Amino acid sequence: PPVGERNFSPNFNEKDGHVDRRSQNGLYEVEHGRPRNPAGRTGLAGRGLLGRWGPNHAADPILTRWKRDSKGNTVNHPISGKNMLQFVAIKRKDCGEWAIPGGMVDPGEKISTTLKREFGEEAMNSLQKSRVERQELEKGLHRLFSQEHFVVYKGYVDDPQNIDNAWMETEAVNYHDETGEIMDNVPLKAGDDAKEVKWVDINDKLKLYASHSQFIQLVAEKRGAHWS
């Protein structure tokens, strides 16, 4: 609801019931009952298209594997000589741009749960599967998200939906399937907010939604893979 409406008095900069109104970048200012975007003015006031005043928390699961040839050998880039990495990308329905298959954190939800749920919904179409199919999918997702992983980025993101009193923050986490065996048994199928889904080669020519290219570059650098 609008700030100041009766029965709506959010507690900014703290855990407000099940809703976490804390920023991953520390305390933000609140002026006339409205939180101020910590990155500065945008030219648009209010909440805009975002669901909450202040920080809106998302989670971006970056699933990677080494690119392999038909014999199963890793592929090196001809110029850099480094192994080539691939990640699962979705084409967003709303804007048609390619992106990491992420989404919003539900109230009271752990980030790890959001990462797994969003990947299942957008990259595996879990919402349209039968109960038996979902159970099988859950086993694959559990194996996948039990892999070695690291937090790529955590905090404020430059997103086209950001305005003066509401902004996006995310936690991007890389899950890496070293042998590629797990993902061979987990079928990709676009669902929910995704129009298409596929494995994409990682390099500096990637044009992705919002700040996603920066996250992918950080993953490539961390894994010692080809970027440019």
C-alpha positions as CSV (number, residue, x, y, z in Angstrom):
1,P,0.0,0.0,0.0
2,P,1.0,3.7,-0.2
3,V,3.2,4.8,2.7
4,G,1.1,6.6,5.3
5,E,-2.1,4.6,4.5
6,R,-4.0,3.5,7.6
7,N,-2.8,0.2,9.0
8,F,0.4,0.3,7.0
9,S,3.5,1.5,8.9
10,P,6.5,-0.5,7.7
11,N,9.6,-0.8,9.9
12,F,12.4,0.1,7.6
13,N,16.0,-1.0,8.1
14,E,14.8,-4.1,10.1
15,K,13.1,-7.4,10.0
16,D,9.4,-6.5,9.8
17,G,7.5,-9.6,10.6
18,H,8.3,-12.1,7.8
19,V,9.4,-9.2,5.5
20,D,13.1,-8.3,5.6
21,R,13.3,-4.6,5.0
22,R,17.1,-4.5,5.7
23,S,19.5,-3.6,2.9
24,Q,22.5,-5.9,2.2
25,N,24.5,-2.6,1.8
26,G,23.8,-1.4,5.4
27,L,21.4,1.4,6.7
28,Y,19.5,3.6,4.2
29,E,17.9,6.9,4.9
30,V,14.1,7.3,5.4
31,E,12.7,10.7,4.6
32,H,9.0,11.7,5.2
33,G,8.3,8.0,5.9
34,R,9.8,6.9,2.6
35,P,13.1,5.0,2.2
36,R,15.6,6.7,-0.1
37,N,17.4,4.8,-2.8
38,P,21.0,4.6,-1.5
39,A,22.5,4.9,-5.0
40,G,20.9,8.3,-5.6
41,R,18.0,9.9,-7.4
42,T,16.5,8.3,-10.5
43,G,14.0,10.9,-11.6
44,L,11.0,8.8,-10.6
45,A,9.6,8.8,-7.1
46,G,7.5,6.2,-5.4
47,R,7.4,2.4,-5.5
48,G,6.9,1.9,-9.2
49,L,6.6,-1.6,-10.5
50,L,8.4,-3.2,-7.6
51,G,6.5,-5.1,-4.9
52,R,7.9,-3.3,-1.8
53,W,9.1,0.1,-0.6
54,G,12.8,0.1,0.0
55,P,14.9,-3.0,-0.8
56,N,13.3,-5.8,-2.9
57,H,15.4,-9.0,-2.5
58,A,16.0,-11.3,-5.3
59,A,18.2,-14.5,-5.8
60,D,20.1,-15.4,-8.9
61,P,21.3,-19.0,-9.3
62,I,24.2,-19.2,-11.8
63,L,24.5,-22.9,-12.9
64,T,27.7,-23.6,-14.8
65,R,29.5,-26.5,-16.4
66,W,32.6,-26.9,-18.7
67,K,32.0,-26.8,-22.4
68,R,32.8,-30.3,-23.9
69,D,33.3,-31.7,-27.3
70,S,31.5,-34.8,-28.7
71,K,34.1,-37.0,-27.0
72,G,33.6,-35.4,-23.6
73,N,36.8,-33.5,-23.5
74,T,36.8,-29.9,-22.2
75,V,37.0,-27.2,-24.9
76,N,39.7,-24.5,-24.8
77,H,39.3,-21.1,-26.3
78,P,41.7,-20.8,-29.3
79,I,43.1,-17.4,-28.3
80,S,43.2,-17.4,-24.5
81,G,43.8,-21.1,-24.2
82,K,41.5,-21.2,-21.1
83,N,38.7,-23.7,-20.7
84,M,35.3,-22.5,-21.8
85,L,32.5,-22.3,-19.3
86,Q,28.7,-22.4,-20.0
87,F,25.8,-21.3,-17.9
88,V,22.0,-21.8,-18.0
89,A,20.3,-18.7,-19.4
90,I,16.6,-17.9,-19.8
91,K,14.9,-15.5,-22.2
92,R,12.6,-13.3,-20.2
93,K,9.0,-13.0,-21.3
94,D,8.7,-9.4,-20.1
95,C,11.5,-7.8,-22.1
96,G,12.9,-10.6,-24.3
97,E,16.4,-10.2,-22.9
98,W,18.6,-13.2,-21.9
99,A,19.2,-13.4,-18.2
100,I,20.1,-15.6,-15.2
101,P,17.0,-17.6,-14.1
102,G,16.4,-15.8,-10.8
103,G,13.4,-14.3,-8.9
104,M,12.1,-12.7,-5.8
105,V,12.7,-14.0,-2.3
106,D,9.3,-14.8,-0.6
107,P,8.7,-13.5,2.9
108,G,10.4,-15.7,5.5
109,E,12.1,-17.8,2.8
110,K,15.8,-18.7,3.0
111,I,17.9,-17.6,0.0
112,S,19.0,-21.2,-0.7
113,T,15.3,-22.2,-1.0
114,T,14.6,-19.3,-3.4
115,L,17.6,-20.2,-5.6
116,K,16.4,-23.8,-6.0
117,R,12.7,-22.9,-6.4
118,E,13.4,-20.2,-9.1
119,F,15.7,-22.4,-11.1
120,G,13.1,-25.2,-11.0
121,E,10.3,-22.9,-12.1
122,E,12.1,-21.0,-14.8
123,A,14.6,-23.4,-16.2
124,M,12.8,-26.7,-15.7
125,N,9.1,-25.8,-15.8
126,S,8.5,-27.4,-12.5
127,L,5.1,-25.7,-12.0
128,Q,3.6,-27.6,-15.0
129,K,4.8,-31.1,-14.0
130,S,2.8,-33.9,-12.3
131,R,3.5,-34.8,-8.6
132,V,5.6,-37.8,-9.6
133,E,7.6,-35.7,-12.1
134,R,8.1,-33.0,-9.5
135,Q,9.5,-35.6,-7.0
136,E,12.0,-36.8,-9.6
137,L,12.9,-33.3,-10.5
138,E,13.4,-32.5,-6.8
139,K,16.0,-35.3,-6.5
140,G,18.0,-33.8,-9.4
141,L,17.7,-30.3,-8.0
142,H,18.8,-31.5,-4.6
143,R,22.0,-33.1,-6.1
144,L,22.6,-30.0,-8.2
145,F,22.2,-27.5,-5.4
146,S,24.3,-29.6,-3.0
147,Q,27.3,-29.0,-5.3
148,E,30.2,-26.9,-4.3
149,H,29.2,-23.2,-4.7
150,F,30.2,-19.6,-3.9
151,V,28.4,-16.3,-3.5
152,V,29.3,-14.2,-6.6
153,Y,27.7,-11.0,-5.5
154,K,25.4,-9.7,-2.7
155,G,23.9,-6.2,-2.6
156,Y,22.3,-3.4,-4.6
157,V,21.9,-4.0,-8.3
158,D,21.5,-1.6,-11.2
159,D,18.1,-2.6,-12.4
160,P,15.7,-0.9,-14.9
161,Q,12.9,-1.1,-12.3
162,N,14.8,0.9,-9.6
163,I,13.3,4.3,-8.6
164,D,13.7,6.8,-5.8
165,N,12.0,4.8,-3.0
166,A,12.2,1.2,-4.1
167,W,15.2,-0.7,-5.5
168,M,16.5,-4.2,-6.3
169,E,19.1,-6.1,-4.3
170,T,20.2,-9.6,-5.1
171,E,22.4,-12.5,-4.0
172,A,24.0,-14.3,-7.0
173,V,25.3,-17.8,-6.3
174,N,27.3,-20.0,-8.6
175,Y,26.7,-23.8,-8.5
176,H,29.2,-25.6,-10.6
177,D,28.7,-29.1,-12.1
178,E,32.4,-30.0,-12.5
179,T,31.8,-33.3,-14.5
180,G,28.6,-32.2,-16.2
181,E,27.0,-35.6,-15.2
182,I,24.3,-34.1,-13.0
183,M,23.0,-31.7,-15.6
184,D,23.0,-34.4,-18.2
185,N,20.1,-36.0,-16.2
186,V,18.2,-32.8,-15.5
187,P,16.2,-31.7,-18.6
188,L,16.0,-27.9,-19.3
189,K,12.6,-26.6,-20.2
190,A,11.4,-23.0,-20.0
191,G,8.6,-22.2,-17.6
192,D,7.0,-19.4,-15.5
193,D,8.6,-16.1,-16.5
194,A,10.9,-17.7,-19.1
195,K,10.2,-17.9,-22.8
196,E,13.3,-20.0,-23.7
197,V,16.1,-21.7,-21.8
198,K,19.5,-23.0,-23.0
199,W,23.2,-23.4,-22.2
200,V,25.2,-20.3,-23.2
201,D,29.0,-20.0,-23.8
202,I,30.5,-17.5,-21.4
203,N,32.6,-14.6,-23.0
204,D,32.7,-10.8,-23.0
205,K,30.3,-10.6,-26.0
206,L,27.4,-11.6,-23.8
207,K,24.5,-9.1,-23.7
208,L,22.4,-9.9,-20.7
209,Y,19.6,-8.2,-18.6
210,A,20.5,-5.6,-16.0
211,S,23.8,-6.4,-14.2
212,H,23.9,-10.1,-15.1
213,S,26.9,-9.8,-17.4
214,Q,29.0,-8.5,-14.5
215,F,28.0,-11.5,-12.4
216,I,28.9,-13.9,-15.2
217,Q,32.3,-12.2,-15.6
218,L,33.0,-12.7,-11.9
219,V,32.2,-16.4,-12.2
220,A,34.5,-16.8,-15.2
221,E,37.3,-15.1,-13.3
222,K,36.8,-17.1,-10.1
223,R,36.8,-20.4,-12.1
224,G,39.8,-19.5,-14.2
225,A,37.7,-19.8,-17.4
226,H,37.8,-17.9,-20.7
227,W,36.2,-14.4,-20.7
228,S,37.9,-12.2,-23.3
